Amino acid sequence: MSRTDHIRLMAKYNEWMNCRLYAAAMSLPDEELVRNRRAFFGSVLGTLNHLVVGDTIWLKRFATHPANYSALEAVRNLPTPASLDQLLHTDVRDLSKYRTSLDQIITEWTRTITEHDLDHVLHYANTRGVAADKRFFSLVMHFFNHQTHHRGQATTLLSQAGVDVGVTDLLAIIANETPA
């Protein structure tokens, strides 16, 4: 599997899991979604917000790549979140709409990435203003790994609230191969 094929698989996984995660979250009453469960970002809603904050920040950074991805045009115009724990939306239904929009952008963007693009060294600054220069492929892998990490936390919080998200493994969406 090429690097670009792997990235597209990760975008598909991201969208699939977010659909499952938000369906599970919306089965809870609002007071359960905002209940402080002592997680990194407090609540289920706080964790889901962190995911869209992180994705927004990274997509805005990726929009500075010299390939000038047209799929990221909408992200270029979004305000940069002020902090990693910012609540962009306090209602899970509004957050779900934003999440769906981001996932569509991510899927479209990953369709346009080329192998050559992945070797570029991207210059960016982290949220504390510290500059970094890192290979684009590694940053894209971090982007998807970050999503998986925090979705795992969200599924744990949902499980603690009595909601089963179901199968969450990437393996569930990897196509079977016919033996040679």
C-alpha positions in Angstrom: 0.0 0.0 0.0 1.4 3.4 -0.9 1.6 6.2 1.6 -1.2 8.1 -0.2 -3.4 5.0 -0.1 -2.8 4.6 3.6 -3.7 8.3 4.2 -6.9 7.8 2.3 -7.7 4.7 4.4 -7.1 6.7 7.6 -9.5 9.5 6.3 -12.1 6.8 5.6 -11.6 5.4 9.1 -11.8 8.9 10.7 -15.1 9.6 9.0 -16.5 6.1 9.8 -15.5 6.3 13.5 -16.8 9.9 13.9 -20.2 8.8 12.5 -20.3 6.0 15.1 -19.0 8.2 17.9 -21.4 11.0 17.4 -24.4 8.7 17.0 -23.4 7.1 20.4 -22.9 10.5 22.0 -26.2 11.9 20.8 -27.9 9.0 22.6 -27.0 10.6 25.9 -28.8 13.5 27.5 -27.0 16.8 27.3 -26.2 16.8 31.1 -24.4 13.5 30.6 -22.4 14.9 27.7 -21.1 17.8 29.7 -20.6 15.9 33.0 -17.0 16.2 34.2 -15.6 12.7 34.0 -12.1 13.7 34.9 -10.7 13.0 31.4 -8.0 15.2 29.7 -10.7 17.4 28.4 -13.2 16.8 31.2 -16.4 15.5 29.5 -17.5 13.7 26.4 -18.4 17.1 24.9 -15.0 18.5 25.9 -13.2 15.6 24.3 -15.2 15.8 21.1 -14.5 19.6 21.0 -10.8 19.0 21.4 -10.8 16.7 18.4 -12.3 19.3 16.2 -10.0 22.0 17.6 -7.0 19.8 16.9 -8.2 18.9 13.4 -8.9 22.6 12.7 -5.4 23.7 13.8 -3.7 20.9 11.8 -5.7 21.5 8.7 -4.9 25.2 8.8 -1.2 24.3 9.0 -1.6 21.8 6.2 -3.2 24.6 4.1 0.2 26.3 4.1 1.7 23.5 2.1 3.1 24.7 -1.3 0.6 22.3 -3.0 -2.1 24.9 -2.1 -4.8 22.2 -1.6 -8.1 23.7 -2.8 -10.0 21.3 -0.6 -8.5 23.2 2.4 -9.8 26.6 1.2 -12.7 26.6 3.6 -10.3 25.8 6.5 -8.0 28.7 5.6 -11.0 31.0 6.4 -11.9 29.5 9.7 -10.8 31.3 12.9 -7.8 29.6 14.6 -9.0 28.1 18.0 -7.6 30.0 20.9 -6.8 26.9 23.0 -6.8 23.2 22.8 -9.6 23.0 25.3 -11.8 25.6 23.6 -15.5 24.7 23.3 -16.2 25.6 19.7 -19.8 24.3 20.2 -21.6 23.6 23.4 -24.4 21.7 21.7 -23.4 18.2 20.4 -25.7 18.5 17.4 -24.0 21.7 16.3 -20.6 20.1 16.9 -21.7 17.1 14.9 -22.5 19.3 11.9 -19.0 21.0 12.2 -17.4 17.5 12.5 -19.2 16.3 9.4 -18.0 19.3 7.5 -14.4 18.7 8.6 -14.6 15.1 7.7 -15.8 15.9 4.2 -12.9 18.4 3.9 -10.4 15.8 5.1 -11.7 13.1 2.7 -11.5 15.5 -0.3 -8.1 16.8 0.7 -6.6 13.3 1.1 -7.8 12.5 -2.5 -5.5 15.3 -3.8 -2.3 14.5 -1.8 0.5 13.2 -4.0 3.5 11.0 -3.0 5.7 14.0 -3.8 3.8 16.3 -1.5 4.5 13.9 1.5 8.3 14.6 1.3 7.9 18.3 1.8 9.2 19.7 5.1 6.5 21.9 6.6 7.3 24.9 8.7 4.8 25.7 11.4 4.5 26.9 14.9 2.8 25.0 17.7 0.1 26.5 19.9 2.7 27.9 22.2 4.5 29.6 19.3 7.4 27.2 19.1 8.6 26.8 15.5 9.1 23.4 13.9 10.1 22.0 10.6 8.9 18.4 10.1 8.3 16.1 7.2 4.7 16.4 5.9 4.0 12.7 5.9 5.0 12.4 9.6 2.7 15.3 10.4 -0.2 13.7 8.5 0.4 10.5 10.4 0.4 12.4 13.7 -2.9 14.1 12.6 -4.6 10.7 12.2 -3.0 9.2 15.3 -4.1 12.1 17.4 -7.7 11.5 16.2 -7.5 7.8 17.1 -6.0 8.6 20.5 -8.8 11.0 21.6 -11.6 9.0 20.0 -10.4 6.1 22.2 -10.8 8.4 25.2 -14.3 9.4 24.0 -15.3 5.8 23.6 -14.1 5.1 27.1 -16.1 8.0 28.5 -19.2 6.8 26.6 -18.7 3.3 27.9 -18.5 4.6 31.4 -21.8 6.4 30.7 -23.4 3.1 29.6 -23.2 3.6 25.8 -21.5 1.0 23.6 -20.0 2.5 20.5 -19.5 -1.0 19.0 -16.5 -2.1 16.9 -13.9 0.6 16.7 -11.0 -1.2 15.0 -9.5 0.0 11.8 -9.4 -3.6 10.8 -13.2 -3.5 10.4 -12.9 -1.3 7.2 -9.7 -2.8 5.7 -10.8 -4.8 2.6 -10.2 -8.5 2.4 -7.6 -9.5 -0.2 -7.9 -12.5 -2.4 -4.9 -14.8 -1.9 -2.6 -15.1 -4.9 
